[in-house]
Amino acid sequence: MSSFEIGAPRPVSAVQVGTVGAGSKPVQTEIPAETPKAPAAAAAPKVETSAAVKAGAAPVDQDRVRTIRHAVETGTYPVFPAKIADAMIAAGMLLRSAK
């Protein structure tokens, strides 16, 4: 079983990486803040995309959203704990099943 630390978080900067081995203290490794950049001319070639690739707007029924939002705000939205539990169990079973 690998070891881990419990307690107040230590300050970590964006360029600091810590690794923990089994039964050892964390080893700190510094990563340079800036890496050398390639010249702009040698960058990857430009890629053009067509309008067919763009996702477009999501199919959302704004009237239905407004109705549900109003019901939640006023406390009249029906909540059935058994249906919620069934959906959570079904989702867990889907996540555990082999693909």
ROLUMTI-264891 format. One line per 10 residues: for each residue x, y, z of N, C-alpha, C, CB. Coordinates in nm, 2 decimals. Glycine has a CB too. Example, Ala and Ser with C-alpha at 12.3 -4.5 7.8 and 13.67 -1.06 7.14 Angstrom:
2
1.32,-0.57,0.78,1.23,-0.45,0.78,1.32,-0.33,0.78,1.13,-0.45,0.90; 1.28,-0.22,0.71,1.37,-0.11,0.71,1.29,0.00,0.79,1.41,-0.06,0.57
***
This chain:
99
0.09,-0.12,0.00,0.00,0.00,0.00,0.09,0.12,0.00,-0.10,0.00,0.12; 0.07,0.22,-0.09,0.15,0.34,-0.10,0.11,0.43,0.01,0.14,0.40,-0.23; 0.21,0.51,0.06,0.19,0.61,0.16,0.14,0.74,0.11,0.32,0.63,0.24; 0.07,0.81,0.19,0.02,0.94,0.15,0.01,1.03,0.27,-0.12,0.93,0.08; 0.00,1.16,0.26,0.00,1.25,0.37,-0.14,1.30,0.39,0.09,1.37,0.34; -0.17,1.31,0.52,-0.30,1.37,0.56,-0.27,1.49,0.65,-0.39,1.27,0.64; -0.34,1.60,0.62,-0.31,1.72,0.70,-0.33,1.84,0.62,-0.18,1.72,0.77; -0.28,1.95,0.67,-0.29,2.08,0.60,-0.21,2.07,0.47,-0.24,2.20,0.68; -0.27,2.13,0.36,-0.20,2.13,0.23,-0.07,2.21,0.24,-0.29,2.17,0.12; 0.03,2.17,0.16,0.15,2.25,0.15,0.14,2.34,0.03,0.28,2.15,0.14
0.20,2.46,0.04,0.20,2.55,-0.07,0.27,2.48,-0.19,0.26,2.69,-0.04; 0.21,2.48,-0.31,0.27,2.43,-0.43,0.26,2.53,-0.54,0.20,2.29,-0.46; 0.37,2.55,-0.61,0.36,2.64,-0.72,0.34,2.57,-0.85,0.49,2.73,-0.73; 0.32,2.64,-0.96,0.28,2.58,-1.08,0.40,2.50,-1.14,0.24,2.68,-1.18; 0.52,2.52,-1.10,0.64,2.45,-1.15,0.70,2.35,-1.06,0.74,2.55,-1.19; 0.63,2.32,-0.95,0.68,2.22,-0.85,0.60,2.09,-0.86,0.67,2.28,-0.71; 0.67,1.98,-0.87,0.61,1.85,-0.88,0.66,1.77,-0.76,0.63,1.78,-1.01; 0.56,1.70,-0.69,0.60,1.62,-0.58,0.56,1.47,-0.61,0.54,1.66,-0.45; 0.65,1.38,-0.58,0.62,1.24,-0.59,0.64,1.17,-0.46,0.70,1.17,-0.70; 0.55,1.07,-0.43,0.56,1.00,-0.30,0.58,0.85,-0.34,0.44,1.02,-0.22
0.68,0.79,-0.28,0.70,0.65,-0.30,0.66,0.58,-0.17,0.85,0.62,-0.32; 0.65,0.45,-0.18,0.60,0.37,-0.06,0.71,0.38,0.05,0.58,0.22,-0.10; 0.66,0.43,0.17,0.75,0.44,0.28,0.86,0.54,0.27,0.81,0.31,0.31; 0.85,0.64,0.18,0.95,0.74,0.17,0.89,0.88,0.18,1.02,0.73,0.03; 0.97,0.98,0.20,0.92,1.12,0.20,0.91,1.17,0.06,1.02,1.21,0.29; 0.82,1.27,0.04,0.81,1.33,-0.09,0.94,1.38,-0.15,0.70,1.44,-0.09; 0.96,1.36,-0.28,1.08,1.41,-0.35,1.03,1.53,-0.43,1.14,1.30,-0.43; 1.09,1.64,-0.42,1.05,1.76,-0.49,1.14,1.77,-0.62,1.06,1.89,-0.40; 1.08,1.80,-0.73,1.15,1.81,-0.85,1.11,1.95,-0.91,1.11,1.69,-0.95; 1.20,2.02,-0.96,1.18,2.15,-1.02,1.17,2.14,-1.17,1.28,2.26,-0.97
1.07,2.20,-1.23,1.05,2.21,-1.37,1.08,2.35,-1.41,0.91,2.15,-1.41; 1.16,2.37,-1.52,1.18,2.51,-1.56,1.05,2.58,-1.60,1.28,2.52,-1.68; 1.04,2.71,-1.56,0.92,2.78,-1.58,0.89,2.81,-1.73,0.92,2.91,-1.51; 1.00,2.83,-1.80,0.99,2.86,-1.95,1.07,2.75,-2.03,1.03,3.00,-1.98; 1.01,2.70,-2.13,1.08,2.61,-2.22,1.11,2.69,-2.35,0.99,2.48,-2.25; 1.22,2.65,-2.41,1.25,2.72,-2.54,1.14,2.70,-2.64,1.39,2.67,-2.59; 1.11,2.81,-2.71,1.00,2.80,-2.80,1.06,2.80,-2.95,0.91,2.92,-2.79; 0.99,2.72,-3.03,1.03,2.71,-3.17,0.99,2.84,-3.24,0.96,2.59,-3.24; 1.06,2.88,-3.34,1.03,3.00,-3.42,0.89,2.99,-3.48,1.13,3.03,-3.53; 0.82,3.10,-3.50,0.68,3.10,-3.55,0.67,3.04,-3.69,0.62,3.24,-3.55
0.78,3.06,-3.77,0.78,3.01,-3.90,0.79,2.85,-3.91,0.90,3.07,-3.98; 0.85,2.79,-3.81,0.86,2.65,-3.80,0.75,2.58,-3.73,1.00,2.61,-3.74; 0.65,2.66,-3.70,0.53,2.60,-3.62,0.45,2.51,-3.71,0.44,2.71,-3.57; 0.36,2.44,-3.65,0.28,2.34,-3.73,0.20,2.41,-3.84,0.18,2.27,-3.63; 0.17,2.34,-3.95,0.10,2.41,-4.06,-0.04,2.44,-4.01,0.09,2.31,-4.18; -0.10,2.54,-4.08,-0.23,2.59,-4.05,-0.33,2.49,-4.09,-0.26,2.73,-4.12; -0.44,2.47,-4.01,-0.54,2.37,-4.04,-0.67,2.45,-4.06,-0.55,2.26,-3.93; -0.74,2.42,-4.17,-0.87,2.49,-4.19,-0.98,2.39,-4.16,-0.88,2.54,-4.34; -1.08,2.43,-4.10,-1.20,2.35,-4.07,-1.32,2.40,-4.15,-1.23,2.34,-3.92; -1.41,2.31,-4.18,-1.53,2.35,-4.25,-1.64,2.37,-4.16,-1.57,2.24,-4.36
-1.75,2.43,-4.21,-1.86,2.46,-4.12,-1.93,2.33,-4.08,-1.96,2.55,-4.20; -1.91,2.22,-4.15,-1.98,2.09,-4.12,-1.92,2.04,-3.99,-1.96,1.99,-4.23; -1.80,2.07,-3.95,-1.73,2.02,-3.83,-1.78,2.09,-3.71,-1.58,2.03,-3.85; -1.82,2.22,-3.72,-1.87,2.29,-3.60,-1.99,2.23,-3.54,-1.89,2.44,-3.64; -1.99,2.23,-3.40,-2.10,2.17,-3.33,-2.23,2.25,-3.34,-2.06,2.15,-3.19; -2.22,2.38,-3.34,-2.35,2.45,-3.34,-2.41,2.46,-3.21,-2.45,2.39,-3.44; -2.53,2.52,-3.20,-2.60,2.54,-3.07,-2.65,2.40,-3.02,-2.71,2.64,-3.09; -2.66,2.39,-2.89,-2.72,2.27,-2.83,-2.87,2.27,-2.84,-2.67,2.26,-2.68; -2.93,2.16,-2.86,-3.08,2.16,-2.88,-3.14,2.16,-2.74,-3.12,2.03,-2.95; -3.17,2.29,-2.69,-3.23,2.31,-2.56,-3.36,2.37,-2.58,-3.13,2.39,-2.47
-3.46,2.32,-2.51,-3.59,2.37,-2.51,-3.60,2.48,-2.40,-3.70,2.26,-2.49; -3.58,2.60,-2.43,-3.58,2.71,-2.34,-3.70,2.72,-2.25,-3.55,2.84,-2.40; -3.82,2.70,-2.31,-3.95,2.70,-2.24,-3.95,2.60,-2.13,-4.07,2.69,-2.33; -3.91,2.48,-2.16,-3.90,2.37,-2.06,-3.81,2.40,-1.95,-3.86,2.23,-2.13; -3.69,2.45,-1.98,-3.59,2.49,-1.88,-3.65,2.60,-1.79,-3.46,2.55,-1.95; -3.72,2.70,-1.85,-3.78,2.80,-1.77,-3.89,2.75,-1.68,-3.84,2.91,-1.86; -3.97,2.65,-1.72,-4.07,2.59,-1.64,-4.01,2.51,-1.52,-4.16,2.50,-1.73; -3.91,2.43,-1.55,-3.84,2.36,-1.45,-3.78,2.45,-1.35,-3.74,2.26,-1.51; -3.71,2.55,-1.40,-3.64,2.64,-1.31,-3.74,2.71,-1.21,-3.56,2.75,-1.39; -3.85,2.75,-1.27,-3.95,2.82,-1.18,-4.01,2.72,-1.08,-4.07,2.87,-1.27
-4.03,2.59,-1.12,-4.08,2.49,-1.02,-3.98,2.47,-0.91,-4.11,2.36,-1.10; -3.85,2.47,-0.94,-3.75,2.44,-0.84,-3.74,2.56,-0.75,-3.61,2.42,-0.91; -3.75,2.68,-0.80,-3.74,2.81,-0.72,-3.86,2.82,-0.63,-3.74,2.93,-0.81; -3.98,2.78,-0.67,-4.10,2.79,-0.59,-4.12,2.67,-0.50,-4.22,2.81,-0.68; -4.04,2.56,-0.52,-4.05,2.44,-0.43,-4.16,2.35,-0.48,-4.08,2.49,-0.29; -4.21,2.36,-0.60,-4.32,2.27,-0.65,-4.27,2.16,-0.74,-4.42,2.36,-0.72; -4.14,2.15,-0.76,-4.08,2.05,-0.85,-4.09,1.92,-0.77,-3.94,2.08,-0.89; -4.15,1.81,-0.83,-4.16,1.69,-0.76,-4.03,1.61,-0.76,-4.27,1.60,-0.83; -4.00,1.56,-0.64,-3.87,1.49,-0.62,-3.91,1.35,-0.56,-3.77,1.56,-0.52; -3.87,1.25,-0.63,-3.90,1.11,-0.59,-3.77,1.04,-0.56,-3.98,1.03,-0.70
-3.75,1.03,-0.43,-3.62,0.96,-0.38,-3.60,0.82,-0.44,-3.61,0.95,-0.23; -3.70,0.75,-0.46,-3.69,0.61,-0.51,-3.64,0.62,-0.66,-3.82,0.53,-0.51; -3.69,0.71,-0.74,-3.64,0.72,-0.88,-3.50,0.77,-0.88,-3.73,0.82,-0.95; -3.46,0.86,-0.79,-3.32,0.91,-0.79,-3.23,0.79,-0.75,-3.31,1.03,-0.69; -3.27,0.72,-0.65,-3.19,0.60,-0.61,-3.17,0.50,-0.72,-3.25,0.54,-0.48; -3.28,0.47,-0.79,-3.27,0.37,-0.90,-3.18,0.42,-1.01,-3.41,0.35,-0.96; -3.18,0.55,-1.04,-3.10,0.61,-1.14,-2.95,0.60,-1.10,-3.14,0.75,-1.18; -2.92,0.63,-0.97,-2.79,0.63,-0.92,-2.73,0.48,-0.93,-2.78,0.68,-0.78; -2.81,0.38,-0.89,-2.77,0.25,-0.89,-2.75,0.20,-1.04,-2.88,0.15,-0.83; -2.84,0.24,-1.13,-2.82,0.20,-1.27,-2.69,0.26,-1.32,-2.94,0.25,-1.35
-2.66,0.39,-1.29,-2.54,0.46,-1.34,-2.42,0.38,-1.28,-2.54,0.60,-1.30; -2.42,0.34,-1.16,-2.31,0.27,-1.10,-2.29,0.14,-1.17,-2.33,0.25,-0.95; -2.40,0.07,-1.20,-2.38,-0.06,-1.27,-2.33,-0.04,-1.41,-2.52,-0.13,-1.28; -2.36,0.07,-1.48,-2.31,0.09,-1.61,-2.16,0.12,-1.60,-2.38,0.21,-1.68; -2.12,0.19,-1.50,-1.98,0.23,-1.49,-1.89,0.10,-1.46,-1.96,0.33,-1.38; -1.95,0.00,-1.39,-1.88,-0.12,-1.35,-1.88,-0.22,-1.46,-1.94,-0.17,-1.22; -1.97,-0.22,-1.55,-1.98,-0.32,-1.65,-1.86,-0.31,-1.75,-2.11,-0.31,-1.73; -1.83,-0.43,-1.80,-1.72,-0.44,-1.90,-1.76,-0.38,-2.03,-1.67,-0.58,-1.92; -1.67,-0.32,-2.10,-1.71,-0.25,-2.23,-1.67,-0.33,-2.34,-1.65,-0.11,-2.24
***
